[in-house]
Amino acid sequence: MDKNTLYYLTFARLGYITTSLPALATTFAVAYSVMFDFHGSTATHCHVPNILPSISAAIGRTPQQYIWRIFISLHAAPRFLCAMSYYGWHKQVHVGAKQSTYIFLVKTAILLHIIENMMLVFLTCISSSDNRGIHENSFIVFIITSWMYMLLTIGLCKWSRKYSGKSNKTYNDSYKYKKLFAFCNISAFSLAVYLYFRHNWYCEPYIYSWFALCEYVTIFTNILFHGTAIMDFREYSAAVVLTDLIQKHK
C-alpha cells in the first residue's frame, strides 16, 4: 500500500461481508426460534401442527429482533455503495444510437436498487407492532422494486453482453446466476403467497411450514442475486485515497 492510499478493501471481501450479514441474521432468527421458542414461533390461528416459523414470527421476538435489525442496518450502507458502483459499471457500455435509452434504464435500475434497500431498512426497523401500515407498505414496495430491479438488471446485462464484448466466463456465469436467482426468487415468493392463503382458507397441517420455507428461499435468493456483484466487481476495491490522485485520473 503506497502513501496515497490509507486503506483499501477488495470488493470481493466487502461483498462476502455484506451478503453474510442478512444470511446470518436469518439463520440465527430461525434457528433460535426453533430451539428456544418452538411452540410460540410456529403457532398460528389455525392451531394445526407446524415445524418451521415464518420470518415475521422468527424476527418478531427477542433477541432475534435485535440481531436482525442490527445486521440488516449494517449491510445497508455497502448496498448503497454497490448501487452507485453499478451505475458506473453499466455506463461503461455504449450501445450506439440507443445510448440515451440505455442510460435512462440504467438510472431507473439504480433508483430501484436504492429504493429496495431503503424499504428493507424501513420494514426492518419499523415492525408491524410499531406501525403496521408503514411496515406492510414498506414490504410491498420492497418486493415490487426488488423484482423490477432484478428483471431490469438482467435486461441491461444482456444488452451489455451484445455491445461491450463482455463475454468472458466470469461475466457469463454472473449473468446466468442472475437469471437463475431471479427466477427462483419470483417463483418462491409466488408460491409463498399461494400457501399463505391456502393455510388461512383450509387450516391444513404443515402448510404454514411450507410457506415459511418459501420465505427462506425468497430471502436467500435475493441475497444471492445481489451477491453476483462479487463476480461483476472482482477486479475492483473500495479505498480511502488521496483526493489529488482521483483528480488526476478524471
ChimeraX attribute file (.defattr): number of C-alpha atoms within 10 A of each C-alpha:
attribute: neighborCount
match mode: 1-to-1
recipient: residues
	/A:1	7
	/A:2	7
	/A:3	8
	/A:4	12
	/A:5	13
	/A:6	11
	/A:7	12
	/A:8	12
	/A:9	12
	/A:10	15
	/A:11	21
	/A:12	21
	/A:13	13
	/A:14	16
	/A:15	22
	/A:16	13
	/A:17	13
	/A:18	22
	/A:19	22
	/A:20	16
	/A:21	21
	/A:22	24
	/A:23	18
	/A:24	15
	/A:25	21
	/A:26	23
	/A:27	16
	/A:28	18
	/A:29	25
	/A:30	24
	/A:31	17
	/A:32	18
	/A:33	26
	/A:34	18
	/A:35	9
	/A:36	10
	/A:37	15
	/A:38	18
	/A:39	16
	/A:40	14
	/A:41	24
	/A:42	23
	/A:43	18
	/A:44	18
	/A:45	8
	/A:46	14
	/A:47	11
	/A:48	15
	/A:49	17
	/A:50	20
	/A:51	17
	/A:52	25
	/A:53	29
	/A:54	23
	/A:55	18
	/A:56	15
	/A:57	20
	/A:58	28
	/A:59	26
	/A:60	19
	/A:61	15
	/A:62	13
	/A:63	14
	/A:64	21
	/A:65	19
	/A:66	15
	/A:67	19
	/A:68	26
	/A:69	19
	/A:70	15
	/A:71	18
	/A:72	23
	/A:73	19
	/A:74	15
	/A:75	19
	/A:76	19
	/A:77	12
	/A:78	14
	/A:79	19
	/A:80	17
	/A:81	12
	/A:82	21
	/A:83	20
	/A:84	15
	/A:85	16
	/A:86	21
	/A:87	17
	/A:88	11
	/A:89	13
	/A:90	20
	/A:91	15
	/A:92	11
	/A:93	21
	/A:94	16
	/A:95	16
	/A:96	9
	/A:97	8
	/A:98	9
	/A:99	13
	/A:100	12
	/A:101	11
	/A:102	20
	/A:103	18
	/A:104	10
	/A:105	17
	/A:106	21
	/A:107	17
	/A:108	17
	/A:109	24
	/A:110	22
	/A:111	17
	/A:112	23
	/A:113	26
	/A:114	22
	/A:115	19
	/A:116	23
	/A:117	22
	/A:118	19
	/A:119	22
	/A:120	22
	/A:121	20
	/A:122	18
	/A:123	21
	/A:124	20
	/A:125	18
	/A:126	18
	/A:127	19
	/A:128	15
	/A:129	9
	/A:130	10
	/A:131	11
	/A:132	13
	/A:133	13
	/A:134	16
	/A:135	20
	/A:136	15
	/A:137	13
	/A:138	21
	/A:139	19
	/A:140	14
	/A:141	16
	/A:142	23
	/A:143	16
	/A:144	12
	/A:145	21
	/A:146	25
	/A:147	19
	/A:148	17
	/A:149	22
	/A:150	24
	/A:151	17
	/A:152	18
	/A:153	23
	/A:154	19
	/A:155	15
	/A:156	19
	/A:157	20
	/A:158	14
	/A:159	15
	/A:160	20
	/A:161	17
	/A:162	13
	/A:163	13
	/A:164	14
	/A:165	9
	/A:166	15
	/A:167	14
	/A:168	9
	/A:169	9
	/A:170	13
	/A:171	17
	/A:172	17
	/A:173	15
	/A:174	20
	/A:175	22
	/A:176	13
	/A:177	17
	/A:178	25
	/A:179	18
	/A:180	14
	/A:181	22
	/A:182	23
	/A:183	15
	/A:184	19
	/A:185	27
	/A:186	19
	/A:187	14
	/A:188	21
	/A:189	19
	/A:190	15
	/A:191	16
	/A:192	23
	/A:193	14
	/A:194	12
	/A:195	19
	/A:196	18
	/A:197	14
	/A:198	15
	/A:199	22
	/A:200	14
	/A:201	10
	/A:202	10
	/A:203	18
	/A:204	15
	/A:205	15
	/A:206	16
	/A:207	23
	/A:208	29
	/A:209	20
	/A:210	21
	/A:211	25
	/A:212	25
	/A:213	18
	/A:214	23
	/A:215	23
	/A:216	22
	/A:217	19
	/A:218	22
	/A:219	18
	/A:220	19
	/A:221	21
	/A:222	21
	/A:223	19
	/A:224	18
	/A:225	21
	/A:226	21
	/A:227	20
	/A:228	21
	/A:229	20
	/A:230	20
	/A:231	17
	/A:232	19
	/A:233	18
	/A:234	15
	/A:235	10
	/A:236	13
	/A:237	14
	/A:238	14
	/A:239	13
	/A:240	12
	/A:241	15
	/A:242	12
	/A:243	10
	/A:244	9
	/A:245	11
	/A:246	9
	/A:247	8
	/A:248	7
	/A:249	6
	/A:250	5
